[in-house]
Amino acid sequence: MTFTVPALRAKAARKRARQPLSLVLAAGFLVLAALTGLLAPVLAPHSPDATSLLDSLLPPGSPGHLLGTDSTGRDVLSRLMYGARLSLLAPLGVVLLSMLLGTTIGLLAARAGGWADAVLSRGMDIVFAFPSLLLAMLVVAVFGPGVLAPVCALAISYTPFIGRIVRSVALQESAKPYLESYRVMGFGKMWVTLRHLLPNVMPVVIAQSALSFGYALVDLASLSYLGLGVRPPASDWGSMINEAQSAILQGSAWAGLVPGVAVLLTVVSVNVIGEHIGASIGRKRSEEA
């Protein structure tokens, strides 16, 4: 049985159109988590701060409390929905800020070359060598607990991850003839960088940022668990795990297990999507080569 070239291309296109089940499930979970946090005031069955000592540590499936209650009688499902807001928005802020800084520094290093490239590259190496969580803890120690300080600190820590990748890809693209042709035609370096080089770099930036989102989520949840993150009455999934420690010691693990599973599923879902984006970019580059 033989196939013509158009038939093989059509078969490959149909194969790419059938997305893996893991990707569909990951995207569906992230959309569900985002919508749950966005619509928490409408969907949550109770106020996240409503306490009732008579209803403390109710197990999952109790009347009016689908996921049970914590040690102060607060509804776990309601707190999970409201906690999704900060748990997803804060890592998103880290990713967007690190994307902006990393892309800018990486492009500057690649296009400037010489001593500027050396200084920027060594600066990224220094920041890269410093543990992100430790840097965030030091910043919190100076500015106090909250959301803004850890987000800024983690964004700075994640900048080298993106900056080094952008620099590498930009150097590869800069060696291609089409950029030299634009220079010969009289177009400025800034115009060529923003108009042609940046769009070719962005897919790699997006793939790396998707993976960074999961790391940022875990780091921010860890800070909240240590009491260095969000301040009451605000809450996220990390602070929910922290508040459930006493319940876990009493044998009621669901109050801490539910937000822990939420963090786990979110990180896995983001990693699945990030790896799929990275694989797609790799296939595209292989086809172009």
C-alpha positions, 0 to 999 in steps of 0.5 A: 500500500503506497501513499502520496506526499499529500496523503501523508501530510493529511494523515500527519495533520489528522494525527496532530488534530487528535489531542492526547487525553492527558492534554484534554484533561489537563486543560479542562481541569485548569479551566474548571479551576479558573472558573471556580475561583472567578465565580466563587461568590456565586458558586460557593455554598457558604462564606469562606470565613463563616465559622461554627464550632458545632460543625467543626471537622465534619467529614466529606459528604456531610449535609451542606458540606460536600468536602467537610469542614475544618477545625473551626467549622468553615466549609472546605469547599467554599474556602477551596473556591475562594482560595483558587483566586490567589493560588492561581493569580499570584503564580500568574503574576510571577510568570508574566513579570519573569516573562517580561524581564527574561525576554527583555534581558535575553534579547538585549544580551543576544543582540548587543553582544560583546561586553553587554552580553557578558555582563547580562549573562553573568548577572543571570548566572548569579541570580540563577545560582540563588535558591528562589524560595530562599530569596523569597523568604529573605524578601518577606523578612524585610518587607513582611508577609503578603503577596506582592513581595514574594511575587516580585522575589520569585519573578526575579528568581525565575527571570534567568530561566527565561532569559537564558533560553531567549538568549540562546534562541535569539542567537540561533535566529540571528545567524539566519539569513533573513535577519541579515537581509533586513539589515542590508535593506536598511531596517533598524536593529530595534525594528527587526528585533521587535517585528521578526525576532521576538515573534520567533522567540515567544513560543519558547518563552510561553513553553518555559513560562507554562512550566514556571507557573507550576514551580511558582505555585508550589513556592507560593503555597510553601510560603503560605504554609510557613505563614510567610504568604497571604495574610488573614482573612485572605487565604490560598491553598497553602494557608489552608494546609497550614490551618489544617495541621491541628485537624490532621493531628486529630485524625481528620486529614481531609481539611489539608488533603483537599487543598493539597490535591488541588495544588498537585493536580494544578501543577501536573496539569500545567506541566502536561500543557507545558510539555505538549507546547515544548514538544510541538515547538520541537516538531515544528523546528524539526520540520523547518530544518 
